[in-house]
Amino acid sequence: MPAYLVRGFRWYRQSIRVYVVLANLDDAAADWVMGPKTNAALAGSFREWMPALEEEEVNVRLVEQHDEFDLGENGIAQPYAFVVDKFVRVGLSVDVAEAIKAATGMQEAETETETATATAAAGTQGESDSDGEGEPSKAKDKGKGKQKEGVDAEATSKTQEEETYAGAEENAARAKKQNAAFASLRDNLQPEEKIAWYIIWCGDEVRCFNRDEIRYSLESDLAMCEGEEDTAEDDTTTEAPDSPRSSPTPTKSNFLSRESSPKEDAA
């Protein structure tokens, strides 16, 4: 009975059914899109229909909300499912802000930036401390070496910082393209719905049945049917002593011969 933290949009059930028919997806069950075969069939169809999803590596999947105790009209199929590109399975609890950062990659970018900034600050502090230590004569003798080391440390720090910021900008650009591709998918499937973060409850994501119970029920029904057939055969073979004998059924040849008999015509 898991819960999910997802980013996506609602896809109406009637729209799902129409899409499955028009796309000719034989392996897709429109009323339960969370099944592995249905999920793979729909996601693959999306990628073929919109190549940008494949190019930008958008991880599209479908999620169902389900209440196992709902015996009403929505118990079998809810009015809508969810098409999502960010998916986090929730255990006992979750820090929503951190989970969203992890799902969107913001946490990694922030960590890299903080590390680069801390490294640059440490290098600058170390250079300042080394300049103030030692005797004047030793500082004079090692002035050129320290200056060179300081320049190298500063250059290394700047290089690391530039690489970090460049990586962050690259990730941001890629995320922007992924969001645009996913928004385009929404515009084609359900344009009136918004892309947002949802917490979804699915009471039975597998929706399996007890095969042993089904097998036992079928065997019991079969045995009952066989018993009824045996009883019916016994009833047909046993004839009551006082029951009148039935007259023989006329055959087609007898009927024709009687119809063409001259004696009957004369009478």
Secondary structure, DSSP 8 states (H G I E B T S, - for coil): --EEEEEEEEEEHHHHHHHHHHTT-TT--TT-TTSHHHHHHHHHHHHHH-HHHHHTT---EEE--B-TT--STTSSS-SEEEEEEEEEEE-S---HHHHHHHHHTHHHHHHHHHHHHHHHHHHHHHHHHHHT-S-HHHHHHTHHHHHHHHHHHHHHHHHHHHHHHHHHHHHHHHHHHHHHHHHHHHHHH-TTS--EEEEEEBS-SS----HHHHHHHHHHHHHHHHHHHHHHHHHHH---TTS--------HHHHHHHHT-HHHHH-
